[in-house]
Every structure is written in structure tokens, then in C-alpha cells.
Amino acid sequence: MLLVYTPVLTTRLNYILKFFLGQLIGCDYKVTTVFSEYSDYSGPRINYSDKNSLGSIWISSSDIMFSDKILQFEPEIAETIWGKILFPKTENKEIPFDIFAASFYLVSRYEEYLPFCADLHGRFSHKSSISFKAGFLQKPIINIWAEQLREKLIVNFPELIFKKQSYNFISTIDIDNAFAFKGKGFVRTVGGYLKSILKGDFKEFKQRLKVLNGKINDQYDTYNFIRETHLRNKISPKIFILAGKYSKYDKNIKLINPLFSNIIKELSGFSELGIHPSYLSNFKETLNEEKKSLEKVIEKKILISRQHFLMMKLPETYQKLIENDINIDFSMGYSEVVGYRAGTCSPFYFFDLKKNQETELLIYPFAWMDRTLRQHLNFTPEEAIEFINKNISEIKELNGTFVSLWHNESLGDIGYWEGWKVVFEHMINKASKS
């Protein structure tokens, strides 16, 4: 048993100790605020305070962990023997930073409660992130820090027992647009033809005509491939359905369309379906309606979600999910860059900084999506496979959770996405092996 001494046990400290020591490092621990109990203990110890003491591992504490306020500040970045870190503590040579405060700042998304430069959709930009400024955005830095502290604990306290951590893989798919051409209705179909003519894209015009005449398959209709690939690898994916009404950024067809509702029922047979809250739901109270309409189709409760366009404002977005009985969310990531938005490749419970309390909403972060590699990094399929291999290997070494994010439209293997079907199959095969 590891004994952790702190002069005050706050909600924030209790939360990060549970995540960092209990989940990531995997050791049993107890917290005491009584110094005599700590000093008399002969077993493994951590001293989390501003005063050093012999016979234990010292982590110099920061005021942020003993506060219940959201302060307007940005932590200092420093280069140390541990690499780039936050909350440096020059008085501590062994662990030169407050590892708990740094981890809490990142995983609680503290910086997203402060003023920031938003992107065109009002979202928190990766360029505003302290991880981006420190140069470790593309690393699951909290998991790396946890591994470094585990090694130090092993050296200092070889009798300490650690629970075996295991790698996990979750395949997720978003359905923003069920079909490229089918099921659009008269107005949207005619508009599509006119748009192709105005662009001079007669190839698209002919393709639409052939699809609607039943001569070729719709390029977004990749559902049989999705099913077969996952069943072959014995994986049950999470599939998120955009169920909102048509708007500028919400362009799926209606759930009541038999073409779509039948596919949704088929998907529900081999996967867990989640709600893909519409772009519009961030400005109007439509989430409950969208969720209920999807539940009506599949005749099951919806418990998981991912925000369409990754539209998210903290803590309001997560509070709204909790109010609507969503208990797991997969929105924590960026679309334009490879990056660990919360600094970790492991699931964690959302900590509501405004209420200063841990919630029961479990967050599964992801580091990249199909469009990140194809659209923003301009990877070829070969380059994507090389990157994916390295990424999965890194997460496996850290016993983290690899969450993949693809769209049905990127698996059609034609046009813009030609060659990426193979990338997906390779990823599924590699990621599903422990």
C-alpha cells in the first residue's frame, strides 16, 4: 500500500490521485492528512506538500490543487530532466515539477474555461493549448509521466505491487451523411444535378444518375464493408448517427427515410449506436429530440455520444449530455491536427471545474481522425499506414486506449478517398491485436 501525505485533501487532488495513481499507475494507495501517521509509516510513501522530508518520494505541491476557484493564469513551461513540463519546481531535483497539478490542468481542460482565441466555429483551437505551446501535443504526456513515476516508485519501493494495465482498442465511426446521392428527396436531388452542371463536373452528374438508376452503388454506402471488417476481427464498433434536422452544417437524411432507418437497424445488430449531436444543437435545445428519435428507430436506449463538428464548450456541452442521460462521450480531440487534447490516451471522468466536482460522464479521447491524415496532413495511404503503425505501438507500450475515428464516406475507395479502404483494414487488423 502506498501512503500519500497531503496537508489538505481537496476534491481536485482526490480526483487526480484516483486517475493518476489508481488508474494509470495501478497501485493501491491511501491518503492521509495526519503528518504523524505519514512519518510513522514504514512502507512506500509519497509526500505531496511544499516541504521535503526524508524516506519518501517528494512531489512539491501547487496552490491550484488546494483551490476551488478557476484562476486566470497559464502555467509556466520548463525544460527539465523529465523533458518539457508544466508547474516547474526548481527546489525538487528528483521530480522537478508538480506532476499532479500538471496532469489535473490538462485532463480537467482547465484552459478551456479561460478566455481563448476560437476558430471559425467558436471551438477551442489547438493553437491555444498549453500542450501545443510546450511541444508535446502529439504525445499522451500524462501517460508518459505516469510511466516515469511508476519506474521511480519501483526503484524506491520494490515491494510495491502494481495492477496489470492493459491496452484497449475502440473503433468508432461517424455517419454525417448516410448517402452521397440516395435518399436526398426531390429538391436536394435536383439541386445536386444543377450544382454539378454549374461546376462543370459531368463525372459527378453521371455518377449520381447511375446511382439513382440502380446501376452502381452509392459511394457512401459502405455499411456491408464496415460490418464485415469488424465481424472478421471480432470487434463491436461504436457508430454515431447524426439525427438532427437539415441545416447549414447538418446534412444527413431523415431517420424516417426507410433507406436510412433500415441501415440503422442493421448497424445496431453488430455495434453500439450513439447520438451525433447536431451542429444546431449547440444553439437550440434539440439534443433530447434527436436522441429520442434515434432511440425510437433502434428501440434501445442511447448512452454514448460524439459531437458533430466536435462542437464543444466546457462545461456546458458535457452538462447537457449528463442531463440527457449520456454517460460516455467520444468528442475529446481535434480534427485538424494529431493531438492529445486532454494529454492522455486513457479514458477519464469529466471533472466539472465550475461545480468543482467529478462527474459520472466517462470521456474517451482520440488523437486523430481519417480527415486529419487525408485532408489536413495530405498523407498518402502508405504514409498513413506508417503513421498509424507508430501511433498504435506507442499506445500499446503505455497500455492506453486507442480510439479510431472514421466516417462511412471515407471508406468508399473512390475519388478523394481512393486507397483509404486498405488503410482502414490495416488499422483494424493491427489495432485489434493485443
Secondary structure by P-SEA (a helix, b strand, c coil): cbbbbbccccaaaaaaaaaaccccccccccccccaaaaaacccbbbbccccccccbbbbbbccccccccccbbbbbbbbccccccccccccccccccaaaaaaaaaaacccccccccccccccccccccccccccccccaaaaaaaaaaaaaaaaacccccccbbbbbbbbbbbcccccccccccaaaaaaaaaaaaaacaaaaaaaaaaaaaccccccccaaaaaaaaaaaabbbbbbbbbcccccccccccccccaaaaaaaaaaaacbbbbbcccccccccccaaaaaaaaaaaacccccbbbbcccccccaaaaaaaaaaccccccccccccccccccccccccccccccccccccbbbbbbccccccccccccccaaaaaaaaaaaaaaaaaacbbbbbbbcccccccccccccaaaaaaaaaaaaacc
